[in-house]
Amino acid sequence: MKFVNLPVKIFLLLSLFSCNSVLAVDQVYTGYFSHKAISGFDAVAYFSEQKPVRGSAKFTLEYKGADWYFSSQHNLNKFKKNPDYFLPQYGGYCAWAMAGNKTASGNAPFWTIYQDKLYLNYDQDTQDLWLANKDNLIKKAAKNWAKMDKK
């Protein structure tokens, strides 16, 4: 039996995992050990209160394979009427990473509403980079998101 040497194995593994567009991604980012969209923050509150607001287990809804939490019945009802309006772009993955054809978690405190759409970023430095060139990055991210194999 012939064995592939270790550096070749490592190269093959890294090649496989660096090509995100071939890999399947969840429609909505929830992390590895959770089914909570936006880490349990209320998607509607970003629009109505202009800030991240933690949702409550009393007001939840399963949508696109994720559990969505809301701070009130009113916000839950608004989401039910038009969920696509409130969904974070790119399934809640980091908008800046998606522009580079990569995936990274979008984190609730690092958000922007731009042209009536919610965008999340990984951290403050990443958000600053995204904000500096958001129009161009949105175009790239939208193309890359459309090519992702979503499960």
N, C-alpha and C positions, 0 to 999 in steps of 0.2 A: 504494500500500500504506500502511495506517495503522499507526503504531507506538504502543504503550502507553508512556507516559512512565516514566522510571526509578523515581520514588517508588512508583508503582503496582506495578511489577514487584517491587520489594523487598518491599512489603506482601504481595503474593500469595505470594512465596516464604516469607516469615516465617510467614504463616498456615498454609501447608502443613506446615512443619516443626515448628510449635508444637503441632500436634494429634496427639500420639503415638498416641491410641487408634485413629486411622484407619490409621496406618502399620503395616506388619508388623514384628514383632520376632522375634528368634531365641528358640526355646524355652529356650535356655540362653545366658547372656551369656558371650562369649569374647573380646570386644574385636575390633578391626578386622583385626588382622594375625596372629591366632592362632586355634586351635581348642581351646585349653586352657580347661576349666571351672575356675573359682576360681583362675585364673592358675597352675594346676599344683599347687595345694595339695590335700591329702588330705581329702575330705569326711568320711570316717569318723573321722578323728583328732579333729575338733572334738568329737565325742561321746565317744570313748574316752580321749582325752588332755586334753580341755578346753583345747586351744590349736591354733593353725594350725601344721601340719606340712607341709613341702614334700614332694610326691610324687616318685616316681622314674620315669624312662622305662622301667625294667624291669617296672613294674606299671601298665599302662594298659588302658583299656577305652573303646570308642566307644559313647556312649549319648546319644540325643536330639540327634544332630548335633554333639556336642562330645566332646573327648578328656578323659577323667577320669584323673588321676594319683593313685597311692596310694603310701604309704611302705612297704607290705609286701604280700605275697601274701595274708596273713590279712585285711587291710583290703579288698583287692580282692574277695576271696570274700564278705565280709560285704555289700559294696555290691551284688554280683551277686544275692545272695539277696533283697534288699529295697531296690532303688535309690531308690524314692520316699520312703522314710524318711529317707535321707541327703541327698537333693537340697536345696540351699538354696531357700528360698521365692522365688517370683517369678522363677524361672530364674537366680537369682544376681544380679539387678539390685538396686540399692539399695532397701531396704525403705521408707525415708522418702520417696524420690522417687516410688516407685510409689503411695504413699498420696496424693500430689498429682497422680496421673495423668500422670506423667513417667517417663522412664527415665534412669538414670545407672548407671555401673558400680558393682557391689558389689565391695569390695576385701577380700582375705583377712584382713588384720589387724584389721578392724573388724567384728566378728561377735558374735552373741548366740545362745544356745540358749534358747528360751522355749517352754514347753509341748511339749517334745520336737521342736521344729522349729528349723532353722538359718536365721538371718537375717543378711544382709550389708548393710553400709552403705558409703557413699562415703568418708568420713573421720571423724575423731574428733568434730568439731563436729556433723556430721550424725547420728552415732550417739547423741550426747548428747541431741539434739532428739527422736530416735526413742524412746529409752529413757524419756524424761520422759512420753510419752503413747502407749506402744506398744499398749495394748489398742484404743484408738480408731483408731490408725493402721493396725493389722493389719486391722481390718474394712474400712477404706477401700481399702487396698492390695489385699485379696483381691477386692473388687468390680472394681477397675480392672484387675487382672491377668486376671480372667475375661473382660473385654471386649476385651482386646488381641488383635489378629490375629497369631497365632503361626505362624511358618513353620518 
